[in-house]
């Protein structure tokens, strides 16, 4: 896999300092590891999904991969070149390779700019000086995302949710990147609109040989477009494998819990899901992480022996990487 | 059969705006029987929340105007009642909102907010009486105990601890339970829930749904559950109404309705959801109509693959298979003996 890996994370950790006790001079801080020692390889041309609940660190990981933030530890490599350094890195050049489509199509568009200005901005910043050239390029991009050309002068407020997300996608594609990070690209959209956006994303991927990093909590979307999936819990990947394998035979108790909680629409879909009863526990505290397996508090399969062992490493269990002592 | 808790008949609501008259609700007909949780599903802008607001009596009129139809609650026609009687009825209706963090005040503890509400109900919504009781130690202590009891009902393990906390100190699931407990404080008979689990993670959502179902049964609540998530509707609602562009197009037992949809819109909606077996979902072509000049006849006709000339007239709703109802020209009235 690593031969064709376009983007790699090598034990990346992102820690934040948070105030713990007291105020002023006596204040003490604690370290919160939102992403904790995560390694992964993303192959060229694949759709790699990161799933997990809120607070699992999936968005932080995506931000690290897209070089929105830098890790406190570890490296992120793009085609073998480290992009997680803070010094002497040409970020504008990097943006030609990696772009992001944000979750909320409304708040990620400037309400005072026209569609043309929004989509043309990355072109302008990357040095395309001629306005004529930029407009021509924006027209092409609108066509690529199936928006009518007369949308050029429209303001975001006059667009529907699905149309706004298309503008977002057009802007992300403006510099012809190789990799798109899609952070919950359809979760703010209605299902019938979601279906169209997913179709568009897959067409664009085929036409432009793109690689997608998809952050989502929706397994339906993962099943529809992703090739591989990493399940995150408490800042770590607990299971990683191809979508077909992970969803039809989840091995980590957290993945099982997550899948069994999906409210399936069709009878046929319900039969595909495991029936694991989740425990009524809470996610442990990030400032005071447990020394044992971080899923212990909610694990339906937990054993007393799990308490005496450190958090299980991500290792191969029958062709799939998974982190559980019980295998 | 017992008197329905809610009955909406051929409801039509227009909104008078600067741009003209928006015909938002064209024909909503809906019934909720005692002890039954009924789902109302549809995409954004279809009029789900307008229907809920109308039931709660909080739809601002104007701009809205009830053009046609009747709203009956507990067997009484709301249009026939005076303001006082309407208020008395409203006491039996509880509301669970979508986003718990937007509703709870961040500056007050859970105890203080719950006591406010309980005392308000106990004072029969009379302001002076409320102030008197809110400052009486005896009343507040009693309300505090009742608040703890309510939190117990929504399966909060340590009510006293939660009561002492501020909303930010609780998880999303906990906050939603607090709101559920608050909704119960008026001892309601009907609960209207507007996307109460949309902001929650799936595992928390599952627990909240189980709790809601259990609660409805124990407290003999009838409920209207508004959601855009058909899977959630399947989990919680015995019967579901599908709404499109201000019209209830189809209703029936939820599982049957989703596994064998009759109306082309319901079919489209189900097919637009990604299957867990894989493959890209199918989108519904076209756009939701403009309410300023909606299409005559069936409002789904312009997007419907099976539209015919007939569809330019408004379809009547017909009963199928005994307990299913659909408004579409594809179906003819069943001859029932």
Interface residues (C-beta under 8 A of the other chain):
Chain A: X53 X54 X160 X161 X190 X191 X192 X193 X194 X195 X196 X198 X199 X202 X217 X218 X219 X220 X221 X223 X224 X225 X243 X244 X247 X257 X258 X260 X261 X262 X263 X264 X265 X266 X267 X268 X269 X272 X273 X278 X280 X282 X298
Chain B: X43 X44 X171 X172 X201 X202 X203 X204 X205 X206 X207 X209 X228 X229 X230 X231 X232 X234 X235 X255 X258 X259 X268 X269 X270 X272 X273 X274 X275 X276 X277 X278 X279 X280 X281 X282 X283 X284 X287
